[in-house]
Amino acid sequence: MALVKRSSAAAAVTSGPIDDIFAALAQRPDVVSFAVGAPDPALLSTELVSSLSLDAIRKYGSTVLQYGMTQGFAPLLDEARNLLRNRHIRCSLDSMHISTGGSGALHNVCSALLDPHDVVLVETPTYGPAVKEFGSHGATVVGVPSDDFGIVPEALEEALARYDVAFVYVLPTFQNPTGRTMPTERREQIAEIVVRRGTSIVEDDVYSDLRYRGVSPPALCSFAPDNTIYITSLSKTLAPAIRVGITVMPPDLLHSVLALKQGIDMQTSTYCQAIAAEFLGSAAGAAHLAHVIDAYSAKLDTLVDAVERHFPQGFRWLEPEGGMFLWVEGPRGFDADALLGTALREGVAFLPGSVFYADGDADHRNTMRLSFANVPRADIDRGIAVLAALCEDTA
Ligand SMILES: Cc1ncc(COP(=O)(O)O)c(C=O)c1O
């Protein structure tokens, strides 16, 4: 019998198939893993972070080791405004806060927006940890049909007519898991619907700086600023361990979010925020980002080339213009979930697409997410050759 009483939130979240896959991978360093959606360790620059850290200490002294404002470290808030302006988001200081990563932002925002039994609409497929977060607040998560460009406007209209919705959660740029990007016109359509219906959007945008080709569409937030809570983070460009996220929202909501954040983690580490401010404001930071983009772009080229050469007929994939993911769909009857065990034995890993569907719908077992950022470039072709051969045998 459990001695410690659990909350209903703890009961609502259980470990899932992704946790099992990562536990298996931890025992198998030999595996070429397209499963992990983390940055390349070779691009996590200890030299850069130590020099940014020294610069921050020289500039701000012991302030960086002190408690600070819950809203965020002022120099970082200033730098963040420039970053947001480049994404066509014009915001005043009273609409921004610095969170402990994008994940912290999501938690803070959900704490302010969600009550048990509220409905959250999500794209299909969508980012799994967000679904877990919504579930931990007692929300019901409903998937809205989506195509290669994101959530389908007509389907969103239908869902909004059917449910009383707390918010719609979308990842318009280099989506996790599909890598797809919502074009400008679709963003305008979604924004128009949301504004007309008086609902809110949570826009999760942690990959948009990793663009390898093409032109960035304006953030969805820029088309519906009064209805959107916008979340971004420096985890994919600087380092996940710095744990810095940036959020924009209507000022009256920010007030509640900050009051709640005081109880959640008081503030995001001042030290990490100072490092992040140096990163965003320095030529060294810009040079690092350019280097990261070059390296991931080369990996994506290698991956696309390998997939084109090795995958059998009947498989299709979405070629992203950035981010970390390539989404593969096999023919009907192909079962990626069943393939994973064999793939691991043969030395290659991926995440079955089914784990990214909020409804756990068995219809999606023919899909896979291939994450390329964390795989050494030299291993990509070999890994894809093995995976493609297994797909050919089972499709
Ligand atoms: C879509 C999405 N949102 C949020 C996060 C969390 O980012 P952070 O490290 O900033 O908490 C991730 C991390 O993989 C992600 O893929």
PDBQT file of the ligand as one rigid body, heavy atoms in Angstrom, charges set to zero:
ROOT
HETATM    1  C1  LIG A 401       7.577  21.442 -29.054  1.00  0.00    +0.000 C 
HETATM    2  C2  LIG A 401       8.392  21.586 -27.824  1.00  0.00    +0.000 A 
HETATM    3  N1  LIG A 401       8.002  22.447 -26.884  1.00  0.00    +0.000 NA
HETATM    4  C3  LIG A 401       8.705  22.607 -25.769  1.00  0.00    +0.000 A 
HETATM    5  C4  LIG A 401       9.861  21.891 -25.525  1.00  0.00    +0.000 A 
HETATM    6  C5  LIG A 401      10.578  22.084 -24.232  1.00  0.00    +0.000 C 
HETATM    7  O1  LIG A 401      11.649  22.911 -24.368  1.00  0.00    +0.000 OA
HETATM    8  P1  LIG A 401      12.510  23.416 -23.149  1.00  0.00    +0.000 P 
HETATM    9  O2  LIG A 401      13.784  22.647 -23.125  1.00  0.00    +0.000 OA
HETATM   10  O3  LIG A 401      12.727  24.850 -23.433  1.00  0.00    +0.000 OA
HETATM   11  O4  LIG A 401      11.729  23.205 -21.908  1.00  0.00    +0.000 OA
HETATM   12  C6  LIG A 401      10.305  20.974 -26.478  1.00  0.00    +0.000 A 
HETATM   13  C7  LIG A 401      11.513  20.169 -26.235  1.00  0.00    +0.000 C 
HETATM   14  O5  LIG A 401      11.825  19.225 -26.897  1.00  0.00    +0.000 OA
HETATM   15  C8  LIG A 401       9.550  20.814 -27.662  1.00  0.00    +0.000 A 
HETATM   16  O6  LIG A 401       9.903  19.948 -28.615  1.00  0.00    +0.000 OA
ENDROOT
TORSDOF 0
